[in-house]
Amino acid sequence: MRKLLLLLGLIPALSFGQNHAENIRKIYDAELTSGHTYENLRYLCKEVGNRLAGSPGAAAAVEYTRQLMESYGFDTVYLQPVMVPHWDRGGKDVVRIVNSEKYGSLELNALALGNTEGTGPQGLVGNLIEVSGIEELRQLGEKVKGKIVFFNGPMDPRKINTFEAYGGANAQRSSGAAEASKFGAIGTLVRSLSNTINPYPHTGNQRYNPDFPKIPAIAISTQDAEVLSQALKSQPGLKIYLESHGSMKNEALSYNVIGEIRGTEKPEEIIAVGGHLDSWDVGEGAHDDGAGCMQAIEVLRLYKELGWRPKRTIRAVMWMNEENGLRGGQEYAKVAKEKGEKHIAAIESDSGGFLPTGFSFSGTSEQKDKLLSWAELLRPYQLWNLNMPGGGADIGPLRDQGPILIGLKPDSQRYFFYHHTEADVFEAVDQRELELGAAAMAALVYLIEQEGI
């Protein structure tokens, strides 16, 4: 009798797991046979294009995603106002070796870094001094005065996780100009943050120190960084010409775009899933982060296609201004706190539309244990990587409000070929990999809205 009771007690648990497994299968089947993610990304990339915060492209992206979510019949679609910085590149960026004994005058592939004050049309010429990073710059100190500092620290190729390598090299881009200016440098060149040798310069955000002059900061391709370094070694008196035209305009009104399906049992518990709608002003922002935005919208669209009503509220959020300010993520968290909203989870896709391998997450031990308890349901879809801490830049400001913060983790080996470059276009995204990422996010959202976390 005791064995019979024990077996009977296991039946609900077994049926629970079987039911979830069947529904996750339905999610994948729907996405892989009739998904909209790829076509929606095509429209964003080809019809809207790049969309730097404050630009006409960003405004067009806001309107496109608003109309798209409305067309799917989500319960609520609305715009959340946010003031964003508006930086404009202003013209072609030029970096040219001017007195090389080997090359003569040689132009390098270059892009000014975001939020950079340009040289103006007159440009500037200076001697070059090469450093491997911020620490070497500080050791040189006043020796860089009147010179252009060339930060040539590569991403560490030994790091299997390319985002870890990116983090290790990022300071020279984000803080290099601010640090060099302290010691009297007149400009900076930065080796692009890529784990391959290629001809594409990578832009990205940099921040000035308000107590020191705002000097030009320009990235050159990894391929040209190798050429420049060799030229400088053979000719220490090498001179470089820099020309850029960037400037900060007045702040602009923009919007986070939000769509939601209300929960039937616990509507006050919110699961936010999203990506950042803005991109840099080169390429089409396909991997960074058009892919994440379209995957997030697809999560809710799949619920509509399958005829499901979630127990908890699911909210797709297109955050604005992740690239050069993070204003959208900050405003979203601020408004959520003011309204007393209860987010139980926030999921961000901002690592490219590549093959998903799992999720990173940060939260309490109880939240982590609950997520890990679903590992067997996710493993058939090759979502095996559930051991990394993390989340995402736009969901980070929600941290103090208690939700588990989750990041979709695609295979990252190709990401930093495209990141912040003109090569980040729709054609660089594989349809099946993109759709597998959307299905992975929908599967996890399903488990959270059904069981809580």
C-alpha positions as CSV (number, residue, x, y, z in Angstrom):
1,M,0.0,0.0,0.0
2,R,2.8,2.4,0.9
3,K,4.4,1.8,-2.5
4,L,1.1,2.4,-4.3
5,L,0.7,5.7,-2.4
6,L,4.2,6.7,-3.3
7,L,3.6,5.9,-7.0
8,L,0.3,7.8,-6.9
9,G,2.2,10.8,-5.4
10,L,4.6,10.8,-8.3
11,I,2.0,11.0,-11.0
12,P,1.3,14.7,-10.6
13,A,5.1,15.5,-10.8
14,L,5.5,13.2,-13.8
15,S,2.6,14.7,-15.6
16,F,3.8,18.2,-14.7
17,G,7.2,17.5,-16.4
18,Q,5.6,15.8,-19.4
19,N,3.1,18.7,-19.9
20,H,5.9,21.3,-19.9
21,A,8.1,19.2,-22.2
22,E,5.2,18.9,-24.7
23,N,4.5,22.7,-24.6
24,I,8.2,23.5,-25.1
25,R,8.2,21.2,-28.1
26,K,5.2,23.2,-29.4
27,I,7.1,26.4,-29.0
28,Y,10.1,25.1,-31.0
29,D,7.9,23.6,-33.7
30,A,6.0,26.8,-34.2
31,E,9.1,29.0,-34.3
32,L,11.0,26.7,-36.7
33,T,8.1,26.2,-39.1
34,S,6.3,29.5,-39.1
35,G,8.4,32.0,-37.1
36,H,8.4,35.7,-37.9
37,T,11.7,36.6,-36.3
38,Y,13.9,36.6,-39.4
39,E,11.5,38.6,-41.6
40,N,11.0,41.1,-38.9
41,L,14.7,41.5,-38.5
42,R,15.1,41.9,-42.3
43,Y,12.6,44.8,-42.2
44,L,14.3,46.5,-39.3
45,C,17.7,46.2,-40.9
46,K,16.8,47.0,-44.6
47,E,13.9,49.4,-44.3
48,V,15.0,51.2,-41.1
49,G,18.7,50.7,-41.0
50,N,21.1,51.9,-38.3
51,R,19.5,53.8,-35.4
52,L,21.7,55.7,-33.1
53,A,19.8,57.2,-30.2
54,G,18.4,60.6,-31.1
55,S,18.6,60.0,-34.8
56,P,15.8,59.8,-37.4
57,G,16.7,56.1,-37.7
58,A,16.0,55.5,-34.0
59,A,12.7,57.3,-34.3
60,A,11.7,55.1,-37.3
61,A,12.6,52.0,-35.3
62,V,10.4,53.1,-32.4
63,E,7.5,53.5,-34.8
64,Y,8.1,50.2,-36.6
65,T,8.3,48.1,-33.4
66,R,5.2,49.9,-32.0
67,Q,3.2,49.1,-35.1
68,L,4.6,45.6,-35.3
69,M,3.5,44.7,-31.7
70,E,0.1,46.3,-32.3
71,S,-0.4,44.2,-35.4
72,Y,0.1,41.1,-33.3
73,G,-2.7,42.1,-31.0
74,F,-0.8,42.2,-27.7
75,D,-3.0,43.3,-24.8
76,T,-1.1,46.6,-24.4
77,V,1.5,48.4,-26.5
78,Y,2.8,51.8,-25.4
79,L,5.8,54.2,-25.6
80,Q,7.7,55.1,-22.5
81,P,9.4,58.6,-23.0
82,V,13.1,58.9,-22.2
83,M,15.5,61.7,-22.9
84,V,18.6,60.4,-24.7
85,P,22.0,61.8,-25.6
86,H,22.3,62.7,-29.3
87,W,25.8,62.3,-30.8
88,D,26.4,62.9,-34.5
89,R,29.5,61.6,-36.4
90,G,29.3,64.6,-38.7
91,G,31.4,63.3,-41.6
92,K,34.1,60.9,-42.6
93,D,36.8,59.9,-40.0
94,V,40.3,60.0,-41.3
95,V,43.5,58.5,-39.9
96,R,46.6,58.8,-42.1
97,I,50.2,58.0,-41.7
98,V,51.9,61.0,-43.2
99,N,55.7,60.4,-43.2
100,S,56.3,56.7,-43.4
101,E,59.7,55.8,-45.0
102,K,58.0,52.5,-46.1
103,Y,54.5,53.6,-47.0
104,G,54.7,57.3,-47.6
105,S,51.2,58.6,-47.0
106,L,48.9,55.7,-46.0
107,E,45.2,56.0,-44.9
108,L,44.0,53.6,-42.3
109,N,40.5,52.2,-41.8
110,A,39.0,54.3,-39.0
111,L,35.9,55.2,-37.1
112,A,35.6,57.8,-34.3
113,L,34.4,56.4,-31.0
114,G,30.9,57.4,-29.8
115,N,30.4,60.7,-27.9
116,T,33.8,61.9,-29.2
117,E,34.5,65.6,-29.9
118,G,36.0,65.8,-33.3
119,T,39.0,67.6,-34.6
120,G,37.0,69.6,-37.1
121,P,38.0,70.0,-40.8
122,Q,41.4,71.3,-39.9
123,G,42.4,67.9,-38.4
124,L,45.6,67.5,-36.3
125,V,49.0,66.0,-36.8
126,G,51.1,64.6,-34.0
127,N,53.8,62.1,-33.1
128,L,52.6,58.7,-32.0
129,I,53.4,56.7,-28.8
130,E,52.2,53.2,-28.5
131,V,50.9,51.6,-25.2
132,S,49.4,48.2,-24.4
133,G,46.7,49.6,-22.2
134,I,45.8,52.1,-19.4
135,E,48.4,50.9,-16.9
136,E,51.3,51.4,-19.4
137,L,49.9,54.9,-20.2
138,R,50.0,55.8,-16.5
139,Q,53.5,54.6,-16.2
140,L,54.6,56.8,-19.0
141,G,52.8,59.8,-17.5
142,E,54.0,63.1,-18.8
143,K,56.0,61.4,-21.6
144,V,52.7,61.4,-23.7
145,K,52.3,65.1,-23.5
146,G,51.7,66.7,-26.9
147,K,51.5,63.2,-28.5
148,I,48.8,61.0,-30.0
149,V,48.5,57.8,-27.8
150,F,48.0,54.6,-29.7
151,F,46.3,52.0,-27.5
152,N,47.2,48.6,-29.1
153,G,46.1,46.1,-26.5
154,P,44.6,43.0,-28.2
155,M,41.7,41.0,-26.9
156,D,43.2,38.0,-25.2
157,P,43.0,35.0,-27.6
158,R,43.4,32.5,-24.8
159,K,40.0,33.4,-23.4
160,I,37.4,30.9,-24.7
161,N,34.6,33.3,-23.6
162,T,35.1,36.1,-26.0
163,F,33.1,38.5,-23.9
164,E,35.6,37.9,-21.1
165,A,38.4,38.9,-23.6
166,Y,36.3,41.9,-24.6
167,G,36.0,43.0,-21.0
168,G,39.7,42.7,-20.5
169,A,40.5,45.1,-23.3
170,N,37.6,47.5,-23.2
171,A,39.1,50.0,-20.8
172,Q,41.4,51.4,-23.5
173,R,38.4,52.2,-25.6
174,S,36.0,53.4,-23.0
175,S,38.5,55.4,-20.8
176,G,41.6,55.7,-23.0
177,A,40.9,59.3,-24.1
178,A,40.0,60.4,-20.6
179,E,43.1,59.0,-19.1
180,A,45.5,60.2,-21.9
181,S,44.1,63.7,-21.6
182,K,45.2,63.9,-17.9
183,F,48.8,63.7,-19.1
184,G,48.5,66.2,-21.9
185,A,48.0,63.9,-24.9
186,I,46.3,65.6,-27.9
187,G,44.5,62.6,-29.3
188,T,44.1,58.8,-29.1
189,L,44.0,55.9,-31.5
190,V,42.5,52.6,-30.3
191,R,43.0,49.1,-31.7
192,S,39.4,47.8,-32.5
193,L,38.0,45.3,-30.1
194,S,37.9,42.2,-32.2
195,N,39.4,38.7,-31.7
196,T,40.2,38.5,-35.4
197,I,42.5,40.4,-37.7
198,N,40.2,42.1,-40.2
199,P,39.8,45.4,-42.1
200,Y,36.7,46.7,-40.2
201,P,37.1,49.5,-37.6
202,H,34.9,49.0,-34.6
203,T,33.3,52.0,-33.0
204,G,31.8,52.0,-29.5
205,N,31.2,54.3,-26.6
206,Q,33.8,56.3,-24.7
207,R,33.5,58.7,-21.8
208,Y,35.4,61.9,-21.1
209,N,36.6,63.2,-17.7
210,P,34.9,66.6,-17.3
211,D,38.0,68.0,-15.5
212,F,40.3,67.5,-18.6
213,P,40.2,68.5,-22.3
214,K,38.0,66.4,-24.6
215,I,40.6,65.0,-27.1
216,P,39.7,63.1,-30.3
217,A,39.3,59.3,-29.9
218,I,39.4,57.1,-33.0
219,A,39.4,53.4,-33.5
220,I,41.4,51.7,-36.3
221,S,40.9,48.1,-37.6
222,T,42.9,45.3,-36.1
223,Q,44.5,44.8,-39.5
224,D,45.7,48.4,-39.6
225,A,46.7,48.4,-36.0
226,E,49.2,45.6,-36.9
227,V,50.6,47.7,-39.8
228,L,50.8,50.9,-37.7
229,S,52.6,49.1,-34.8
230,Q,55.2,47.7,-37.2
231,A,55.7,51.1,-38.9
232,L,56.2,52.8,-35.5
233,K,58.7,50.2,-34.4
234,S,60.8,50.8,-37.5
235,Q,60.4,54.6,-37.4
236,P,59.9,56.0,-33.9
237,G,59.3,59.5,-35.3
238,L,56.2,58.5,-37.2
239,K,53.5,61.2,-37.6
240,I,49.8,60.6,-37.8
241,Y,47.1,62.9,-39.2
242,L,43.6,62.7,-37.5
243,E,40.4,64.2,-38.7
244,S,36.9,63.7,-37.2
245,H,33.8,65.7,-37.0
246,G,31.7,64.3,-34.1
247,S,29.8,66.4,-31.7
248,M,27.2,66.1,-29.0
249,K,23.9,67.8,-29.9
250,N,21.1,68.7,-27.5
251,E,19.4,65.8,-25.8
252,A,16.5,64.3,-27.7
253,L,13.2,62.8,-26.8
254,S,12.9,59.1,-27.6
255,Y,11.1,56.1,-26.2
256,N,11.3,52.6,-24.9
257,V,8.7,50.5,-26.8
258,I,6.7,48.1,-24.6
259,G,4.2,45.5,-25.4
260,E,2.6,43.0,-23.0
261,I,0.2,40.1,-22.5
262,R,-1.4,40.2,-19.1
263,G,-1.3,37.2,-16.8
264,T,-4.5,35.4,-16.0
265,E,-3.6,34.3,-12.4
266,K,-0.9,36.6,-11.2
267,P,-0.9,39.6,-13.5
268,E,1.0,41.7,-11.0
269,E,4.1,39.5,-11.5
270,I,6.0,40.7,-14.6
271,I,8.5,38.9,-16.8
272,A,10.3,41.4,-18.9
273,V,12.1,40.1,-22.1
274,G,13.9,42.4,-24.5
275,G,16.8,43.9,-26.3
276,H,18.1,47.4,-27.1
277,L,16.5,49.1,-30.1
278,D,19.3,51.6,-30.8
279,S,22.5,50.7,-32.7
280,W,25.6,52.4,-33.8
281,D,25.5,54.6,-36.9
282,V,27.4,52.1,-39.1
283,G,26.1,48.8,-40.5
284,E,22.5,47.8,-39.7
285,G,22.7,46.8,-36.1
286,A,21.6,43.2,-37.0
287,H,23.4,41.2,-34.3
288,D,23.7,44.3,-32.0
289,D,20.9,44.3,-31.2
290,G,18.2,44.0,-33.8
291,A,18.3,40.2,-33.2
292,G,17.5,40.5,-29.5
293,C,14.6,42.9,-30.1
294,M,13.0,40.7,-32.7
295,Q,13.5,37.6,-30.6
296,A,11.8,39.3,-27.6
297,I,8.7,40.4,-29.7
298,E,8.6,36.8,-31.1
299,V,8.2,35.4,-27.6
300,L,4.9,37.2,-27.2
301,R,3.8,36.5,-30.8
302,L,4.3,32.8,-30.2
303,Y,1.9,32.9,-27.3
304,K,-0.7,34.5,-29.7
305,E,-0.1,31.9,-32.4
306,L,-0.4,29.0,-29.9
307,G,-3.5,30.5,-28.4
308,W,-2.0,30.6,-24.9
309,R,-2.7,33.0,-22.0
310,P,0.2,33.2,-19.5
311,K,-0.4,32.9,-15.8
312,R,1.9,35.9,-15.2
313,T,2.3,39.0,-17.3
314,I,4.9,38.9,-20.1
315,R,6.3,42.2,-21.3
316,A,8.5,42.7,-24.4
317,V,10.7,45.8,-24.0
318,M,12.7,47.6,-26.7
319,W,15.2,49.6,-24.7
320,M,16.5,52.8,-26.2
321,N,20.1,54.1,-25.8
322,E,22.1,51.2,-24.5
323,E,25.0,52.0,-26.8
324,N,26.0,55.5,-25.6
325,G,24.1,56.2,-22.4
326,L,21.9,53.4,-21.0
327,R,19.1,55.9,-20.5
328,G,16.3,53.5,-21.6
329,G,17.2,50.8,-19.1
330,Q,17.6,53.3,-16.3
331,E,14.3,55.0,-17.1
332,Y,12.5,51.7,-17.3
333,A,13.7,50.7,-13.9
334,K,12.9,54.1,-12.4
335,V,9.3,54.0,-13.7
336,A,8.9,50.4,-12.5
337,K,9.9,51.4,-9.0
338,E,7.7,54.5,-9.0
339,K,4.7,52.4,-10.1
340,G,5.5,49.7,-7.5
341,E,5.7,47.1,-10.3
342,K,6.9,43.6,-9.3
343,H,9.3,42.1,-11.8
344,I,10.1,38.5,-11.0
345,A,12.4,38.0,-14.0
346,A,14.1,40.1,-16.7
347,I,15.6,38.4,-19.7
348,E,17.8,40.2,-22.2
349,S,19.2,39.1,-25.6
350,D,22.2,41.3,-26.5
351,S,24.9,38.9,-27.5
352,G,24.0,38.4,-31.2
353,G,21.7,36.2,-33.1
354,F,24.0,33.2,-33.0
355,L,23.3,29.6,-31.9
356,P,22.0,29.7,-28.3
357,T,23.9,27.6,-25.8
358,G,22.1,28.5,-22.6
359,F,21.5,31.4,-20.2
360,S,23.5,33.4,-17.7
361,F,21.8,34.6,-14.6
362,S,22.2,36.6,-11.4
363,G,19.8,36.4,-8.5
364,T,19.2,34.7,-5.1
365,S,20.2,31.1,-4.5
366,E,16.5,30.2,-4.4
367,Q,16.0,31.8,-7.9
368,K,19.0,30.0,-9.3
369,D,18.0,26.7,-7.9
370,K,14.5,27.0,-9.5
371,L,16.0,27.8,-12.9
372,L,18.5,25.0,-12.6
373,S,15.6,22.6,-11.8
374,W,14.4,23.1,-15.4
375,A,17.8,22.0,-16.9
376,E,16.4,18.6,-18.1
377,L,13.6,20.4,-20.0
378,L,16.0,22.7,-21.7
379,R,18.8,20.2,-22.5
380,P,17.1,18.5,-25.5
381,Y,17.4,21.8,-27.2
382,Q,21.2,22.0,-26.5
383,L,20.7,24.7,-23.9
384,W,23.4,23.2,-21.6
385,N,25.2,26.3,-20.5
386,L,23.4,27.4,-17.2
387,N,26.4,28.0,-15.0
388,M,27.5,31.5,-15.9
389,P,26.8,34.6,-13.8
390,G,25.4,37.6,-15.8
391,G,22.3,39.3,-17.1
392,G,22.4,42.3,-19.3
393,A,23.2,46.0,-19.4
394,D,19.6,47.2,-19.8
395,I,18.1,44.9,-17.2
396,G,20.9,45.7,-14.7
397,P,19.1,48.8,-13.3
398,L,16.3,46.5,-12.1
399,R,18.7,44.5,-9.9
400,D,17.7,46.2,-6.6
401,Q,14.0,45.5,-7.2
402,G,14.6,41.7,-6.8
403,P,14.1,39.9,-10.1
404,I,16.4,37.2,-11.4
405,L,18.4,38.8,-14.2
406,I,18.9,36.5,-17.2
407,G,20.9,36.8,-20.4
408,L,20.6,34.6,-23.5
409,K,24.0,33.1,-24.2
410,P,24.7,32.4,-27.9
411,D,28.0,31.0,-29.2
412,S,30.2,34.1,-29.0
413,Q,33.1,33.1,-31.2
414,R,32.0,35.2,-34.3
415,Y,30.4,38.1,-32.4
416,F,33.4,40.4,-32.3
417,F,33.9,40.2,-36.0
418,Y,30.7,42.2,-36.5
419,H,30.3,44.1,-33.2
420,H,30.0,47.9,-33.8
421,T,31.1,47.7,-37.5
422,E,29.7,48.2,-40.9
423,A,29.7,44.4,-41.3
424,D,26.8,44.0,-38.8
425,V,24.1,43.6,-41.4
426,F,21.1,41.4,-41.9
427,E,23.1,39.0,-44.2
428,A,25.4,38.2,-41.3
429,V,22.6,36.5,-39.4
430,D,21.6,32.9,-39.9
431,Q,17.9,32.3,-39.9
432,R,17.9,29.0,-38.0
433,E,20.2,30.2,-35.3
434,L,18.2,33.4,-34.8
435,E,15.0,31.4,-34.5
436,L,16.5,28.9,-32.1
437,G,17.4,31.8,-29.9
438,A,13.8,33.1,-30.0
439,A,12.4,29.7,-29.2
440,A,14.9,29.3,-26.3
441,M,13.8,32.6,-24.8
442,A,10.1,31.7,-25.2
443,A,10.7,28.3,-23.6
444,L,12.3,29.9,-20.5
445,V,9.6,32.6,-20.3
446,Y,7.0,29.8,-20.4
447,L,8.5,27.9,-17.5
448,I,8.8,31.1,-15.4
449,E,5.3,32.3,-16.1
450,Q,3.9,28.9,-15.3
451,E,5.9,28.1,-12.2
452,G,7.2,31.4,-10.9
453,I,10.8,31.9,-9.8
